[in-house]
Amino acid sequence: MSIEIAAALDLLDGRAVRLRRGDYDARVADADPVALGASWAAAGVPRLHVVDLEGARAGAPRALALARRVVAAARHAMPGVRVELGGGLRDEAAVDRALAIADEAILGSAAVRDPSIVLRLVDRHPGRIAVALDLRDGAIALDGWTRTAAGDAISIARRLHAAGATRIHITDTARDGMLSGPNLELLAAFRDALPAAWITAAAGIRDGLDIGAVAALGVDGVVVGRALIDGRLTITDALRAARGEVPA
């Protein structure tokens, strides 16, 4: 069973970073995001997952100019690469600005608080709105993971899918940036609960074996971050694993 690979570029202070469990003071990777995005696109990755970390914390985009440079370089290297952009997209104007740069916008806190914003945005931008659900101890984390939302995470995901979100990203925050392996139990629960949704898994991917394990659940996509920046996994080997070939 195949799965789509998305390479993660988290933007902070002009750099591509990986944070340990979302801790802004615990960077575990640091690189030039423009060069990195271009190199990954040239290597054949079909999708870049770009997140404005400062925007996520501030509640409004802070790195759109840098994101525009990343997208331009990636598309120059590989015109067909798709880019999804999130971080601080809390209102319709911010989403419009993101979609002037990227193919798809990822909503988090705003969508969880008010699913009707997804309905409005899907009507204006059909097929271009995704939502990210970041789980901490079973609850959805909001506002750059600084607080949690009330309510059952799967029920919230169902409402957002019904509102028209084309993709639902599931992140176990305890594993983000830790190279500790994906939370397969969590991913299986969302896959079973949302059989018609496009589910993308994030956090913990170490190698091709992890990609294969996620694909075996019937999950549609996987975001790979630190393993690529650290060089533990190449785009070529990630794509081989995604096709069900011998994992890296």
C-alpha positions in Angstrom: 0.0 0.0 0.0 1.4 3.4 -1.0 1.5 6.6 1.1 2.3 10.2 0.3 5.5 11.7 1.7 5.5 15.3 2.9 8.8 16.9 4.0 8.5 19.2 7.0 9.9 22.7 7.1 9.2 24.4 10.4 10.2 28.1 10.1 11.5 30.0 13.1 13.9 33.0 13.2 14.6 32.6 9.5 15.7 29.0 9.8 14.2 25.6 9.3 14.2 24.0 12.7 12.8 21.0 14.5 11.6 21.4 18.1 11.6 18.7 20.8 7.9 18.2 21.7 7.1 21.7 20.5 9.5 23.4 23.0 10.7 26.6 21.3 13.8 26.5 23.5 14.7 23.0 22.5 15.8 23.0 18.9 17.2 19.7 17.6 17.8 20.7 14.0 18.7 23.9 12.2 19.1 24.6 8.5 18.6 27.0 5.6 14.9 26.5 4.7 15.2 27.9 1.1 18.0 25.6 0.2 16.5 22.7 2.0 13.1 23.0 0.3 14.7 23.3 -3.1 16.9 20.2 -2.5 14.0 18.1 -1.3 11.8 19.2 -4.2 14.6 18.4 -6.7 14.9 15.0 -5.1 11.3 14.3 -5.9 9.3 14.8 -2.7 5.7 15.5 -3.9 4.8 17.8 -1.0 6.3 20.3 1.4 4.7 20.8 4.8 5.6 24.3 5.8 4.7 25.7 9.3 5.3 29.2 10.6 6.2 28.4 14.2 6.4 32.0 15.3 3.0 32.6 13.7 1.6 29.6 15.6 2.7 31.0 18.9 1.7 34.6 18.1 -1.7 33.8 16.6 -1.0 35.5 13.2 1.5 34.7 10.4 5.0 36.0 10.9 7.0 34.2 8.2 5.0 34.6 5.0 7.9 36.4 3.2 10.2 33.5 4.0 7.6 31.0 3.1 7.2 32.7 -0.3 10.9 32.4 -0.9 10.8 28.7 0.1 7.9 28.0 -2.3 9.5 29.9 -5.2 12.8 27.9 -4.8 11.0 24.6 -4.5 8.8 25.2 -7.5 11.9 26.3 -9.5 13.6 23.0 -8.6 10.4 20.9 -9.3 7.4 22.7 -10.7 5.0 20.0 -9.7 5.7 20.1 -6.0 2.8 20.9 -3.8 3.1 23.1 -0.7 0.8 23.2 2.3 1.3 26.1 4.7 0.1 26.6 8.3 0.9 28.4 11.5 -1.1 31.3 12.9 -3.9 31.1 10.4 -6.7 32.2 12.8 -8.9 34.1 10.4 -10.0 34.2 6.8 -7.7 37.1 5.8 -4.7 35.1 7.1 -5.8 32.1 5.1 -6.2 34.1 2.0 -2.6 35.4 2.4 -1.3 31.9 2.9 -3.1 30.6 -0.2 -1.6 33.4 -2.3 1.7 31.5 -1.6 0.9 27.9 -1.2 -1.5 25.3 -2.7 -3.2 24.5 0.6 -3.7 26.1 4.0 -3.6 24.2 7.3 -5.8 25.5 10.1 -5.4 24.4 13.7 -6.7 26.4 16.7 -9.2 28.5 14.7 -10.9 25.4 13.2 -11.1 23.6 16.5 -12.6 26.6 18.2 -15.1 27.4 15.4 -15.6 24.7 12.7 -17.8 27.1 10.8 -14.7 28.9 9.6 -13.8 25.7 7.7 -17.3 25.7 6.1 -16.8 29.3 4.9 -13.2 28.8 3.7 -14.0 25.5 1.9 -16.7 27.4 0.0 -14.2 30.1 -1.1 -11.2 27.7 -1.6 -12.6 24.2 -2.4 -10.0 21.5 -2.0 -7.5 23.7 -0.4 -8.3 23.6 3.3 -6.8 21.1 5.7 -6.8 21.0 9.5 -4.1 19.9 12.0 -5.0 18.2 15.2 -2.1 18.1 17.6 -2.7 15.7 20.5 -1.3 16.0 24.0 -2.4 13.2 26.4 -5.5 12.6 24.3 -6.5 16.3 24.1 -6.1 18.7 21.2 -3.4 21.3 21.9 -4.0 24.9 20.8 -2.1 28.2 20.3 1.3 26.8 19.6 0.7 23.9 22.0 0.4 26.3 24.9 -3.1 25.1 26.0 -5.6 22.3 25.3 -9.2 22.2 24.0 -12.1 20.6 25.7 -13.9 17.8 24.0 -13.2 14.4 22.4 -10.5 14.7 19.7 -12.1 12.1 17.4 -15.5 13.8 17.6 -13.9 17.2 16.8 -12.1 15.6 13.8 -15.4 14.2 12.5 -17.0 17.6 12.7 -14.2 19.2 10.8 -14.2 16.6 8.1 -18.0 17.0 7.8 -17.3 20.8 7.4 -15.2 20.0 4.3 -11.6 19.9 5.5 -9.8 17.9 2.7 -7.0 16.6 4.9 -6.7 16.0 8.6 -3.2 16.0 10.1 -2.7 14.0 13.3 0.3 14.7 15.5 1.3 13.1 18.8 3.1 16.1 20.4 5.0 13.8 22.8 6.8 12.3 19.8 7.4 15.4 17.7 11.1 15.9 17.0 12.0 12.9 19.2 12.7 10.2 16.6 10.8 7.8 18.8 8.6 6.2 16.2 5.0 7.0 15.3 2.0 6.5 17.6 0.4 3.7 15.6 -2.4 3.2 18.1 -3.4 6.8 17.9 -3.3 6.8 14.1 -5.3 3.6 13.9 -8.0 5.0 16.0 -8.4 8.1 13.8 -8.2 5.9 10.6 -11.0 3.6 11.9 -13.1 6.6 13.0 -12.7 8.5 9.8 -12.7 6.0 7.0 -13.5 8.6 4.3 -11.1 11.3 5.4 -7.5 11.8 4.1 -5.4 11.2 7.2 -1.8 12.5 7.4 0.4 11.2 10.2 3.1 13.4 11.8 5.7 13.0 14.6 8.2 10.4 15.4 9.2 9.1 11.9 12.7 7.7 12.0 13.2 5.6 8.9 11.5 3.6 6.1 10.3 1.0 8.5 8.2 3.6 10.3 6.8 4.8 7.0 5.8 1.3 6.1 4.2 0.8 9.5 2.1 3.9 9.0 1.1 2.9 5.5 0.0 -0.5 6.7 -2.7 1.2 8.8 -4.2 2.7 5.6 -3.1 6.2 6.5 -2.9 8.3 3.4 0.1 10.6 4.1 3.1 11.0 6.4 5.1 14.0 7.4 8.8 13.5 7.8 10.9 16.2 9.5 13.9 15.6 11.7 15.0 12.4 10.1 15.4 14.2 6.8 17.2 17.3 8.2 19.5 15.0 10.2 20.3 12.9 7.2 19.1 9.7 8.9 16.6 9.3 6.0 16.9 10.5 2.4 14.0 11.6 0.2 14.9 8.7 -2.2 14.7 6.1 0.6 11.5 7.7 2.0 9.9 7.5 -1.4 11.0 3.9 -1.8 9.4 3.0 1.5 6.2 4.9 0.5 5.9 2.7 -2.5 6.2 -0.4 -0.4 9.8 -1.2 -1.5 12.5 -2.3 0.9 12.6 0.4 3.6 15.7 2.4 4.5 
